[in-house]
Amino acid sequence: MRVGEWCYELAKELWPIPRSLTGPGVRQTLERLRRELPLLNIKSVPTGYQAFDWTVPDEWCAKSAFIETPGGKRIADFSENNLHLMGYSEPVDATLDLDELQEHLYSLPDEPDAIPYVTSYYRRRWGFCLTDKARKALSNGKYRVHIDSTLEPGHLNYADIIIPGESEDEIFLSTYICHPSMANNELSGPVVTAAIVRWLQSKKRKYTYRIAFVPETIGSLVYLSKNLPHLKARVVAGFNITCIGDDRDYSYLPSRRENSIADRIAVHVLTHQAPAFTRYTWLDRGSDERQYCAPGVDLPMASIMRSKYGEYPEYHTSKDTLGGVVTASGLEGGYLALERAITVLEEDFVPRVRVLGEPQLGKRGLYPNVSIRGSTDHVRVMMNMISYCDGERSLFEIAEKIGRPFWELRQAIEPLVAADLISVT
């Protein structure tokens, strides 16, 4: 099975789970991921835990919710679509006039067929989300509203997995697991990250890898509060993984300092894999890079995405679906970009040419026997590469210098190393 198809099938299983910052949906999601990643370590902190300037809220569990019309029909039923219930809604069972009910309804007039995603994590309230078309069809009368939920002290769950390498220096990958049924802005991140973990576990590694699955914002803050000194000492590069599953665009969002090795590699990979990618700035941030790159934290983390959060029409609505937005090919493209970025980190080295002057490639079988137009193009690339193999630049720096993808040079340099023309340091 191709990696994109594997990711898509896993996303289909995770799709119906009603996730939020806390609660059984998060635990169920992490348990399902642990079936694929047996070494995943699921952890928790209690309600009230202080993560820098933030406090972990009560745990929320929603069992059922619906509105009953004057005619006895159930609408905005949580069991039919978990986006119908505003996240963190407190329990209620009451009868209201339509005017009173409207104060607790959310819809999108400019997207009349979409259910919006709405939350209220830190203020007690309740609400329902429905299409604007359905909302406008409501008639005057008495409506029963029913929300069977709990908001009480509990735990916030998150997880990580550490994959040892030859070095104690770490590559840090983070994704979030707190959104309900939306495909690009949620499920694409965890499933692509899970696929990356499986790939990393199958190969020899130079670096140690730390991969975190956290609720967005509060989860990344909790993770930092538990690990910040270690992360600042060990992390040499990292990527925040989100919105990486559609076929429309590739996107890059930098770290706050915009000059880390992760930034350079992200731009390099996307320049050669998807030259029309959209390049954002730190001012366009909106995910966990806000925490990982905050002043005083400043981890060297960038974001490689497909269509960025907030920049595609289905974002934070019921239209962000598997098949409709996220596809197996989109997931595979996002995976490939991350795999290539990590490969640059893993396989970069400093080459040095072992002869003076240009090496004679022909006697080593590395030059075309017949010269016709275009036959020496790859030789030109090889010679440009060799001309910078001075023992001072890494192969990645040479790739940047001559404008060729790292993976092309990595392949091209192998026969030179085998022929003892290039030494590796």
ROBAGU-733933 format. One record per residue (C-alpha): residue number from 1; residue in three letters; x, y, z. Coordinates in Angstrom, 3 decimals, m for minus. Example, Ala and Ser with C-alpha at 12.3 -4.5 7.8 and 13.67 -1.06 7.14 Angstrom:
2
> 1, ala, 12.300, m4.500, 7.800 .
> 2, ser, 13.670, m1.060, 7.140 .
This chain:
425
> 1, met, 0.000, 0.000, 0.000 .
> 2, arg, 1.340, 3.422, m0.946 .
> 3, val, 2.035, 5.762, 1.948 .
> 4, gly, m0.719, 8.195, 0.920 .
> 5, glu, m3.283, 5.399, 0.888 .
> 6, trp, m2.081, 4.191, 4.289 .
> 7, cys, m2.492, 7.701, 5.705 .
> 8, tyr, m5.936, 8.049, 4.138 .
> 9, glu, m7.185, 4.751, 5.596 .
> 10, leu, m5.943, 5.705, 9.063 .
> 11, ala, m7.654, 9.094, 8.736 .
> 12, lys, m10.937, 7.355, 7.888 .
> 13, glu, m10.737, 5.447, 11.174 .
> 14, leu, m9.959, 8.582, 13.183 .
> 15, trp, m12.555, 10.722, 11.411 .
> 16, pro, m15.659, 10.095, 13.588 .
> 17, ile, m13.913, 10.533, 16.949 .
> 18, pro, m15.167, 13.708, 18.736 .
> 19, arg, m11.858, 15.295, 19.758 .
> 20, ser, m11.307, 18.440, 21.791 .
> 21, leu, m8.562, 19.838, 24.043 .
> 22, thr, m9.311, 17.161, 26.617 .
> 23, gly, m11.550, 14.180, 27.156 .
> 24, pro, m12.138, 10.661, 25.875 .
> 25, gly, m11.851, 11.650, 22.196 .
> 26, val, m8.208, 12.621, 22.663 .
> 27, arg, m7.466, 9.412, 24.556 .
> 28, gln, m9.229, 7.295, 21.943 .
> 29, thr, m7.252, 9.007, 19.165 .
> 30, leu, m3.940, 8.448, 20.936 .
> 31, glu, m4.784, 4.811, 21.645 .
> 32, arg, m5.563, 4.240, 17.970 .
> 33, leu, m2.261, 5.862, 16.989 .
> 34, arg, m0.448, 3.645, 19.490 .
> 35, arg, m1.681, 0.581, 17.607 .
> 36, glu, 0.426, 1.836, 14.694 .
> 37, leu, 3.228, 3.212, 16.893 .
> 38, pro, 3.613, 0.780, 19.837 .
> 39, leu, 6.322, 2.878, 21.501 .
> 40, leu, 4.035, 5.932, 21.734 .
> 41, asn, 4.078, 7.119, 25.359 .
> 42, ile, 0.705, 8.580, 26.402 .
> 43, lys, 0.952, 11.106, 29.241 .
> 44, ser, m1.307, 13.470, 31.149 .
> 45, val, m1.404, 16.531, 33.363 .
> 46, pro, m4.325, 17.385, 35.667 .
> 47, thr, m6.826, 20.194, 35.383 .
> 48, gly, m5.280, 23.302, 36.893 .
> 49, tyr, m1.748, 22.446, 35.776 .
> 50, gln, 0.120, 25.683, 35.104 .
> 51, ala, 1.969, 25.786, 31.784 .
> 52, phe, 3.738, 29.143, 31.879 .
> 53, asp, 0.976, 31.764, 31.539 .
> 54, trp, m1.769, 29.218, 30.788 .
> 55, thr, m3.825, 26.874, 32.942 .
> 56, val, m5.149, 23.483, 31.825 .
> 57, pro, m8.974, 23.731, 31.780 .
> 58, asp, m11.540, 21.268, 33.050 .
> 59, glu, m11.927, 18.054, 31.107 .
> 60, trp, m14.869, 18.066, 28.698 .
> 61, cys, m16.907, 15.051, 27.718 .
> 62, ala, m19.916, 15.323, 25.388 .
> 63, lys, m22.245, 12.331, 25.215 .
> 64, ser, m25.195, 13.650, 23.220 .
> 65, ala, m26.666, 16.927, 22.026 .
> 66, phe, m29.510, 18.048, 19.782 .
> 67, ile, m32.191, 20.673, 19.192 .
> 68, glu, m35.802, 19.559, 18.963 .
> 69, thr, m38.036, 21.738, 16.780 .
> 70, pro, m41.635, 22.689, 17.666 .
> 71, gly, m42.704, 19.844, 15.371 .
> 72, gly, m40.613, 17.304, 17.257 .
> 73, lys, m37.817, 16.928, 14.686 .
> 74, arg, m34.228, 16.693, 15.898 .
> 75, ile, m31.756, 19.005, 14.220 .
> 76, ala, m28.117, 19.908, 14.887 .
> 77, asp, m27.649, 16.388, 16.237 .
> 78, phe, m24.181, 15.758, 17.679 .
> 79, ser, m24.466, 12.065, 16.795 .
> 80, glu, m24.808, 12.926, 13.094 .
> 81, asn, m21.936, 15.432, 12.940 .
> 82, asn, m19.761, 16.297, 15.929 .
> 83, leu, m19.296, 19.842, 14.610 .
> 84, his, m22.938, 20.582, 15.488 .
> 85, leu, m22.022, 21.091, 19.134 .
> 86, met, m19.883, 24.070, 20.099 .
> 87, gly, m16.728, 22.737, 21.706 .
> 88, tyr, m16.740, 22.790, 25.500 .
> 89, ser, m20.494, 23.437, 25.710 .
> 90, glu, m21.772, 23.071, 29.252 .
> 91, pro, m24.798, 20.825, 29.906 .
> 92, val, m28.289, 22.165, 29.339 .
> 93, asp, m31.817, 20.813, 29.014 .
> 94, ala, m34.283, 23.614, 28.452 .
> 95, thr, m37.123, 24.915, 26.284 .
> 96, leu, m36.564, 28.250, 24.552 .
> 97, asp, m38.320, 30.572, 22.143 .
> 98, leu, m36.587, 30.951, 18.791 .
> 99, asp, m35.313, 34.424, 19.670 .
> 100, glu, m33.654, 33.042, 22.803 .
> 101, leu, m32.241, 30.092, 20.900 .
> 102, gln, m30.710, 32.316, 18.221 .
> 103, glu, m28.295, 33.715, 20.818 .
> 104, his, m26.748, 30.239, 21.017 .
> 105, leu, m26.636, 29.398, 17.304 .
> 106, tyr, m23.673, 29.762, 14.960 .
> 107, ser, m23.682, 29.650, 11.169 .
> 108, leu, m21.834, 31.132, 8.202 .
> 109, pro, m23.941, 33.386, 5.958 .
> 110, asp, m21.225, 33.371, 3.293 .
> 111, glu, m21.047, 29.533, 3.397 .
> 112, pro, m24.745, 28.630, 3.673 .
> 113, asp, m24.236, 24.853, 3.335 .
> 114, ala, m21.333, 24.520, 5.785 .
> 115, ile, m21.403, 23.776, 9.519 .
> 116, pro, m18.830, 25.992, 11.249 .
> 117, tyr, m16.357, 24.783, 13.861 .
> 118, val, m16.794, 26.872, 17.029 .
> 119, thr, m15.303, 26.467, 20.511 .
> 120, ser, m15.387, 28.177, 23.893 .
> 121, tyr, m12.605, 26.607, 25.926 .
> 122, tyr, m12.101, 29.171, 28.662 .
> 123, arg, m15.538, 30.641, 29.213 .
> 124, arg, m18.611, 28.700, 30.286 .
> 125, arg, m21.337, 28.746, 27.641 .
> 126, trp, m23.200, 26.443, 25.290 .
> 127, gly, m24.132, 26.546, 21.642 .
> 128, phe, m25.001, 24.718, 18.458 .
> 129, cys, m23.534, 25.038, 14.974 .
> 130, leu, m25.596, 24.469, 11.841 .
> 131, thr, m25.714, 25.495, 8.233 .
> 132, asp, m26.999, 28.974, 7.573 .
> 133, lys, m29.566, 27.447, 5.239 .
> 134, ala, m30.959, 25.305, 8.079 .
> 135, arg, m30.862, 28.228, 10.478 .
> 136, lys, m32.882, 30.464, 8.166 .
> 137, ala, m35.501, 27.730, 7.814 .
> 138, leu, m36.301, 27.783, 11.561 .
> 139, ser, m39.793, 29.021, 12.387 .
> 140, asn, m41.137, 30.652, 15.532 .
> 141, gly, m42.108, 28.384, 18.391 .
> 142, lys, m40.721, 26.480, 21.344 .
> 143, tyr, m37.441, 24.579, 20.912 .
> 144, arg, m36.023, 22.034, 23.271 .
> 145, val, m32.253, 22.101, 23.600 .
> 146, his, m30.449, 19.131, 25.082 .
> 147, ile, m26.721, 18.836, 25.813 .
> 148, asp, m25.517, 15.896, 27.873 .
> 149, ser, m21.961, 16.885, 28.701 .
> 150, thr, m19.642, 17.198, 31.670 .
> 151, leu, m17.116, 19.904, 32.512 .
> 152, glu, m15.180, 18.890, 35.593 .
> 153, pro, m11.635, 18.375, 36.872 .
> 154, gly, m9.813, 15.710, 34.908 .
> 155, his, m6.758, 15.492, 32.688 .
> 156, leu, m5.206, 16.778, 29.502 .
> 157, asn, m3.591, 13.972, 27.502 .
> 158, tyr, m0.719, 14.132, 25.061 .
> 159, ala, 1.915, 11.707, 23.824 .
> 160, asp, 5.416, 11.474, 22.478 .
> 161, ile, 7.794, 8.943, 21.055 .
> 162, ile, 11.597, 9.075, 21.191 .
> 163, ile, 13.505, 7.284, 18.413 .
> 164, pro, 17.214, 7.059, 19.292 .
> 165, gly, 19.919, 7.803, 16.747 .
> 166, glu, 23.716, 7.837, 16.674 .
> 167, ser, 23.714, 11.391, 18.041 .
> 168, glu, 21.959, 12.817, 21.071 .
> 169, asp, 21.127, 15.889, 19.005 .
> 170, glu, 17.412, 15.838, 18.232 .
> 171, ile, 15.008, 16.554, 15.407 .
> 172, phe, 11.646, 17.607, 16.890 .
> 173, leu, 8.366, 16.970, 15.090 .
> 174, ser, 5.021, 18.077, 16.525 .
> 175, thr, 1.413, 17.695, 15.429 .
> 176, tyr, m1.933, 18.252, 17.133 .
> 177, ile, m4.818, 15.932, 17.987 .
> 178, cys, m7.589, 18.194, 19.323 .
> 179, his, m9.957, 18.956, 16.433 .
> 180, pro, m13.119, 16.976, 15.647 .
> 181, ser, m14.106, 15.776, 12.170 .
> 182, met, m12.072, 17.977, 9.838 .
> 183, ala, m9.614, 16.494, 7.401 .
> 184, asn, m6.869, 18.941, 6.384 .
> 185, asn, m6.937, 21.024, 9.555 .
> 186, glu, m6.432, 18.093, 11.868 .
> 187, leu, m6.268, 14.550, 10.610 .
> 188, ser, m3.714, 15.178, 7.886 .
> 189, gly, m1.130, 16.160, 10.517 .
> 190, pro, m1.339, 13.124, 12.831 .
> 191, val, m1.589, 10.534, 10.046 .
> 192, val, 1.324, 11.936, 8.014 .
> 193, thr, 3.356, 12.228, 11.219 .
> 194, ala, 2.556, 8.593, 12.051 .
> 195, ala, 3.772, 7.565, 8.595 .
> 196, ile, 6.986, 9.551, 9.095 .
> 197, val, 7.542, 7.783, 12.439 .
> 198, arg, 7.153, 4.378, 10.774 .
> 199, trp, 9.668, 5.369, 8.098 .
> 200, leu, 12.156, 6.672, 10.667 .
> 201, gln, 11.928, 3.465, 12.666 .
> 202, ser, 12.809, 1.455, 9.541 .
> 203, lys, 16.090, 3.237, 8.785 .
> 204, lys, 19.464, 3.905, 10.320 .
> 205, arg, 19.393, 7.345, 11.962 .
> 206, lys, 22.085, 9.927, 12.556 .
> 207, tyr, 19.847, 12.028, 14.804 .
> 208, thr, 17.541, 11.176, 17.657 .
> 209, tyr, 13.907, 11.988, 16.893 .
> 210, arg, 11.341, 13.380, 19.312 .
> 211, ile, 7.780, 13.344, 17.994 .
> 212, ala, 4.909, 14.921, 19.963 .
> 213, phe, 1.137, 14.531, 19.525 .
> 214, val, m0.472, 17.327, 21.530 .
> 215, pro, m3.672, 19.363, 21.807 .
> 216, glu, m3.003, 22.609, 19.968 .
> 217, thr, m1.722, 25.607, 21.988 .
> 218, ile, m2.306, 24.375, 25.544 .
> 219, gly, m0.777, 21.000, 24.690 .
> 220, ser, 2.359, 22.472, 23.148 .
> 221, leu, 2.688, 24.784, 26.156 .
> 222, val, 2.376, 21.807, 28.497 .
> 223, tyr, 5.000, 19.945, 26.484 .
> 224, leu, 7.371, 22.890, 26.610 .
> 225, ser, 6.825, 23.316, 30.344 .
> 226, lys, 7.896, 19.698, 30.849 .
> 227, asn, 10.838, 19.645, 28.441 .
> 228, leu, 12.078, 23.157, 27.661 .
> 229, pro, 15.675, 22.982, 29.004 .
> 230, his, 16.217, 19.675, 27.225 .
> 231, leu, 14.672, 20.916, 23.970 .
> 232, lys, 16.744, 24.101, 23.939 .
> 233, ala, 19.913, 22.092, 24.525 .
> 234, arg, 19.303, 19.269, 22.070 .
> 235, val, 16.962, 20.280, 19.225 .
> 236, val, 18.855, 21.253, 16.075 .
> 237, ala, 15.844, 21.398, 13.744 .
> 238, gly, 12.138, 20.651, 13.730 .
> 239, phe, 8.846, 20.910, 11.905 .
> 240, asn, 5.314, 21.685, 13.059 .
> 241, ile, 3.094, 19.349, 11.030 .
> 242, thr, m0.424, 20.472, 10.139 .
> 243, cys, m2.645, 21.003, 7.079 .
> 244, ile, m0.622, 18.655, 4.920 .
> 245, gly, m3.183, 16.603, 3.029 .
> 246, asp, m4.829, 18.375, 0.087 .
> 247, asp, m3.809, 18.600, m3.582 .
> 248, arg, m4.040, 22.353, m4.073 .
> 249, asp, m0.956, 24.055, m2.740 .
> 250, tyr, 2.306, 23.677, m0.869 .
> 251, ser, 3.068, 26.255, 1.810 .
> 252, tyr, 5.955, 27.304, 4.008 .
> 253, leu, 5.778, 29.269, 7.244 .
> 254, pro, 9.101, 30.175, 8.881 .
> 255, ser, 10.327, 30.165, 12.428 .
> 256, arg, 10.244, 33.532, 14.167 .
> 257, arg, 13.921, 34.093, 13.388 .
> 258, glu, 13.415, 32.845, 9.818 .
> 259, asn, 17.035, 31.668, 9.422 .
> 260, ser, 17.226, 28.246, 11.038 .
> 261, ile, 18.436, 25.159, 9.203 .
> 262, ala, 14.804, 23.960, 9.206 .
> 263, asp, 13.796, 27.154, 7.395 .
> 264, arg, 16.499, 26.745, 4.772 .
> 265, ile, 15.699, 23.093, 4.193 .
> 266, ala, 11.945, 23.713, 3.975 .
> 267, val, 12.458, 26.394, 1.316 .
> 268, his, 14.932, 24.195, m0.558 .
> 269, val, 12.629, 21.163, m0.643 .
> 270, leu, 9.573, 23.123, m1.734 .
> 271, thr, 11.511, 25.138, m4.314 .
> 272, his, 12.402, 21.905, m6.107 .
> 273, gln, 9.335, 19.789, m5.329 .
> 274, ala, 6.662, 22.459, m5.841 .
> 275, pro, 8.142, 25.693, m7.241 .
> 276, ala, 4.782, 27.500, m7.094 .
> 277, phe, 4.524, 27.032, m3.315 .
> 278, thr, 3.179, 29.880, m1.190 .
> 279, arg, 5.718, 31.499, 1.096 .
> 280, tyr, 4.261, 33.011, 4.263 .
> 281, thr, 5.906, 35.134, 6.948 .
> 282, trp, 5.987, 34.874, 10.720 .
> 283, leu, 3.138, 37.409, 10.798 .
> 284, asp, 0.909, 34.741, 9.200 .
> 285, arg, 1.456, 32.288, 12.093 .
> 286, gly, m1.494, 30.592, 13.778 .
> 287, ser, m0.544, 27.101, 14.939 .
> 288, asp, 1.863, 25.695, 17.518 .
> 289, glu, 4.815, 27.512, 15.980 .
> 290, arg, 3.532, 30.412, 18.128 .
> 291, gln, 4.711, 28.478, 21.192 .
> 292, tyr, 7.757, 26.631, 19.850 .
> 293, cys, 9.261, 29.820, 18.397 .
> 294, ala, 8.137, 32.271, 21.081 .
> 295, pro, 10.747, 34.627, 22.595 .
> 296, gly, 12.795, 32.716, 25.136 .
> 297, val, 11.873, 29.391, 23.517 .
> 298, asp, 13.007, 29.926, 19.913 .
> 299, leu, 13.274, 26.337, 18.796 .
> 300, pro, 14.503, 26.059, 15.183 .
> 301, met, 11.157, 24.898, 13.792 .
> 302, ala, 9.481, 25.657, 10.477 .
> 303, ser, 6.209, 24.493, 8.920 .
> 304, ile, 5.834, 22.636, 5.625 .
> 305, met, 2.148, 22.476, 4.675 .
> 306, arg, m0.157, 21.922, 1.752 .
> 307, ser, m2.983, 24.537, 1.874 .
> 308, lys, m2.303, 26.562, 5.019 .
> 309, tyr, m4.869, 26.869, 7.787 .
> 310, gly, m7.181, 29.822, 7.232 .
> 311, glu, m6.277, 30.020, 3.547 .
> 312, tyr, m8.685, 27.548, 1.955 .
> 313, pro, m12.480, 27.994, 1.811 .
> 314, glu, m13.404, 24.832, 3.729 .
> 315, tyr, m11.182, 25.682, 6.718 .
> 316, his, m12.882, 25.145, 10.110 .
> 317, thr, m16.099, 23.888, 8.555 .
> 318, ser, m17.842, 20.614, 7.805 .
> 319, lys, m16.649, 20.912, 4.198 .
> 320, asp, m13.076, 20.093, 5.202 .
> 321, thr, m13.632, 16.438, 4.384 .
> 322, leu, m11.777, 13.309, 3.380 .
> 323, gly, m12.161, 13.012, m0.363 .
> 324, gly, m13.555, 16.508, m0.727 .
> 325, val, m10.414, 18.307, 0.472 .
> 326, val, m7.922, 15.694, 1.643 .
> 327, thr, m6.850, 12.951, m0.752 .
> 328, ala, m4.422, 10.047, m0.690 .
> 329, ser, m2.260, 11.808, m3.288 .
> 330, gly, m2.324, 15.040, m1.289 .
> 331, leu, m1.221, 13.217, 1.845 .
> 332, glu, 1.532, 11.470, m0.092 .
> 333, gly, 2.815, 14.765, m1.463 .
> 334, gly, 2.938, 16.268, 2.012 .
> 335, tyr, 4.665, 13.165, 3.345 .
> 336, leu, 7.251, 13.299, 0.550 .
> 337, ala, 8.137, 16.911, 1.338 .
> 338, leu, 8.722, 16.060, 4.996 .
> 339, glu, 10.641, 12.904, 4.153 .
> 340, arg, 12.911, 14.891, 1.851 .
> 341, ala, 13.463, 17.583, 4.486 .
> 342, ile, 14.444, 14.963, 7.051 .
> 343, thr, 16.661, 13.196, 4.505 .
> 344, val, 18.617, 16.420, 3.998 .
> 345, leu, 19.232, 16.555, 7.737 .
> 346, glu, 20.167, 12.881, 7.896 .
> 347, glu, 22.352, 12.545, 4.806 .
> 348, asp, 24.147, 15.871, 4.573 .
> 349, phe, 27.938, 15.763, 4.855 .
> 350, val, 31.014, 17.766, 3.884 .
> 351, pro, 32.655, 16.413, 0.695 .
> 352, arg, 36.234, 17.063, m0.389 .
> 353, val, 37.655, 16.331, m3.840 .
> 354, arg, 40.819, 14.201, m3.628 .
> 355, val, 42.626, 15.346, m6.807 .
> 356, leu, 44.069, 18.663, m7.924 .
> 357, gly, 42.440, 20.288, m10.905 .
> 358, glu, 39.372, 18.822, m12.556 .
> 359, pro, 39.201, 15.044, m12.215 .
> 360, gln, 39.261, 13.010, m15.434 .
> 361, leu, 35.845, 11.371, m15.389 .
> 362, gly, 36.168, 9.449, m18.658 .
> 363, lys, 38.790, 6.984, m17.450 .
> 364, arg, 36.514, 6.164, m14.536 .
> 365, gly, 33.462, 5.553, m16.727 .
> 366, leu, 31.731, 8.692, m15.453 .
> 367, tyr, 31.660, 10.670, m18.732 .
> 368, pro, 29.503, 9.940, m21.824 .
> 369, asn, 31.329, 8.070, m24.583 .
> 370, val, 29.433, 9.915, m27.318 .
> 371, ser, 28.947, 13.670, m27.228 .
> 372, ile, 25.581, 14.826, m28.512 .
> 373, arg, 23.437, 17.779, m27.548 .
> 374, gly, 22.230, 17.328, m23.965 .
> 375, ser, 24.370, 14.261, m23.283 .
> 376, thr, 26.649, 16.133, m20.904 .
> 377, asp, 23.985, 18.042, m18.969 .
> 378, his, 24.253, 15.758, m15.975 .
> 379, val, 28.038, 15.971, m16.210 .
> 380, arg, 27.794, 19.745, m15.978 .
> 381, val, 25.812, 19.383, m12.766 .
> 382, met, 28.393, 16.889, m11.496 .
> 383, met, 31.299, 19.175, m12.344 .
> 384, asn, 29.597, 22.165, m10.728 .
> 385, met, 29.131, 20.071, m7.617 .
> 386, ile, 32.746, 18.888, m7.647 .
> 387, ser, 33.980, 22.465, m8.023 .
> 388, tyr, 32.547, 23.269, m4.591 .
> 389, cys, 33.718, 20.078, m2.874 .
> 390, asp, 36.447, 21.911, m0.980 .
> 391, gly, 35.915, 20.357, 2.447 .
> 392, glu, 34.363, 23.580, 3.690 .
> 393, arg, 30.798, 23.383, 2.354 .
> 394, ser, 28.236, 20.691, 3.092 .
> 395, leu, 26.447, 18.950, 0.241 .
> 396, phe, 23.276, 20.846, 1.171 .
> 397, glu, 25.138, 24.154, 0.938 .
> 398, ile, 26.453, 23.108, m2.468 .
> 399, ala, 22.928, 22.189, m3.595 .
> 400, glu, 21.751, 25.652, m2.559 .
> 401, lys, 24.731, 27.256, m4.314 .
> 402, ile, 24.235, 25.581, m7.694 .
> 403, gly, 20.436, 25.527, m7.566 .
> 404, arg, 19.911, 21.775, m7.728 .
> 405, pro, 17.856, 19.598, m5.362 .
> 406, phe, 19.804, 17.926, m2.576 .
> 407, trp, 18.439, 14.502, m3.477 .
> 408, glu, 19.826, 14.845, m7.022 .
> 409, leu, 23.299, 15.704, m5.757 .
> 410, arg, 23.132, 12.982, m3.119 .
> 411, gln, 22.595, 10.453, m5.902 .
> 412, ala, 25.177, 12.034, m8.201 .
> 413, ile, 27.946, 12.015, m5.609 .
> 414, glu, 27.710, 8.286, m4.857 .
> 415, pro, 29.751, 7.097, m7.877 .
> 416, leu, 32.335, 9.798, m7.138 .
> 417, val, 32.739, 8.525, m3.598 .
> 418, ala, 32.890, 4.946, m4.883 .
> 419, ala, 35.611, 5.969, m7.366 .
> 420, asp, 37.592, 7.526, m4.488 .
> 421, leu, 37.359, 10.982, m6.080 .
> 422, ile, 35.462, 12.412, m3.115 .
> 423, ser, 36.166, 11.911, 0.545 .
> 424, val, 33.396, 12.244, 3.108 .
> 425, thr, 33.913, 14.106, 6.379 .
